[in-house]
Amino acid sequence: MSELVIDVNNLTKKFNDFTAVDSISFYVKKGEIFGFLGANGAGKTTAMRMLTGLSKPTSGQALVLGLDVNSSADRIKKGIGYMSQKFSLYNDLTVKENIRFYGGIYGLSRAQIKSKTEEILEELSLKDVAKKLVSELPLGWKQRLSFAVAMVHDPAVVFLDEPTGGVDPHVRRQFWETIYEQASRGKTIFVTTHYMDEAEYCDRLSIMVDGKIGAMGTPGELKEHYSTDTMDDVFLKLVR
Amino acid sequence: MNILKVYWAFVKKEFFHILRDKRTLLILFGMPIAQVMIFGYAVTNEFNGASLDIYDQAKDELSGQLIHHLESSGNFRINRILNSQEEIEDGFKSGETKLVVVIPKDFASDLSSSQDVTIQLLADGSDPNNANTLVQYASTMIRGFESKYLGKEKSPFQVDVETRMLYNPQLKSAQNFVPGTIALILLIISAMMTSLTIAKEKETGTMEILLVSPLPPALIILGKVTPYALLAFLDAILILLIGYFVFEVPILGSLTLLLIVCFLYLLVALSLGTLISTVSKTQQDAMMRSLMGLMMPSMLLSGFIFPLSSMPFILQIIGSAVPATYFIEVLKGVMLRGVGLQFVFWEIIILIGMGALFLGFTYKNFKIRLE
């Protein structure tokens, strides 16, 4: 596999007359934390849906893990993880049952599920609440469990769609520590967010404006290019 | 990836959802039992010990015998003996009296001289079904009294009308309600509950996760509906058992045929449920669509409560598009008349056609959404 985990060229999605994603091109390297920013309605979600095989591109090419999203969506799905802005856990299942279920639908063997469960419970120190319903967990725990579950099948790349929406700064900080840890293990992280402080945590990022990529680079590069001190200002200058 | 194992993981999770939700459990097991019991016991055209007022203007031996005759069946209870025309309405107004029998003054003399005798029956028409039944029953009893008193020799040319209700001689309402209840319950569980549970996954966002996973969409739907299909089938058997043992509703035809048809109808209902879920994004929306689009027509236009043949043409057309119409027809045929496959063949073909049509729509809708 090449070092490029995601490689997108002139990717376009049209809904009738409306062009939601307008010929975007970018790449993401292995082990990178790539921030995918943009105002509401700029086309972030549509682009992400195409990369995760939920939606077919109108034109252009996108390779994920070296596979074409048009022809190999099924094979891509096995190699990627996904966590949405809503918590992807079942509230009426216990912590253990949730891990077991997601392991099950990714085709993990019984032994694999068992060791993975142990590992997750250990790492997130959830051992004491393993048999509790997820609905009884505090938000921060749920969120980290949600992330762990998205990684249960050891995907090479994980897509996070506004994973920290609606949680407090402390929990967000904790969450980002988990993201860093996974990246340090060679996982590639593709993350959308509305929080500009989080954008600073990314290795590289792109900002979408009206279906196009308005800017791309490291946070430092972008701040320098727009001669501002904060990502907030970069974002506002672009979106205005 | 072992598809069966994945499927099993999914079905297991679905059973957890069902078993942990009290409301779902109540709908699954409480509702069928409650509905059969209510329809069987409460909603009934039968009557027992209906209150009768008698306004006896004759007050002689013969009228006394008539009153005794009416009482002797055990189905009527004499409530009051009235003394004037004015009192008649009082009983109806208080709601106590269901029927008033007015015996004319010249009752005995007219009867013995073979003149026409008119006995007046007054019933409370605000409850038409009950009034009809009571009047019919009372008329029969009075005719019986007449022939007993007059004997056969008096009127040799009398035409007797003998009515026999075939297949349900006592007109027991349970015989009608059991098939109808099965149709409704299977629809509620297979169509409404499945559309709700799929809509719930969309609402909570878990559906997206499932779609990003390598699970084929068909497997997601199959995994979600399997537990409901099993439980709905159990319910059908439960209702049949209650019908058989509690209300003595017979199963004259082939039990195998009956169960196969139940299963077929279940598939039609499931395909309707999944069809609804492809257009509904929220549980509330799915609920409204199921109630308005499925439950109401199935209850009112399937011939379950009102006979389809006496409806206006347009309603008959709508009724003929309701799967329950054909299902109830088959159930009644197989259970009560004991007919075999050749008599319900057409209905079964229609049900198969409907199922295929709905599944086709579901597939098409699902595709469009993914594009």
Interface residues (C-beta under 8 A of the other chain):
Chain A: T52 G53 L54 S55 K56 D74 K77 K78 I80 Y82 M83 S84 Q85 K86 F87 S88 L89 Y90 N91 D92 L93 E97 R100 F101 Y102 G104 I105 Y106 G107 A150 F159
Chain B: M1 N2 K5 V6 W8 A9 F10 K12 K13 F16 H17 R20 D21 T204 G205 T206 E208 I209 L210 L211 V212 S213 P214 L215 L370 E371
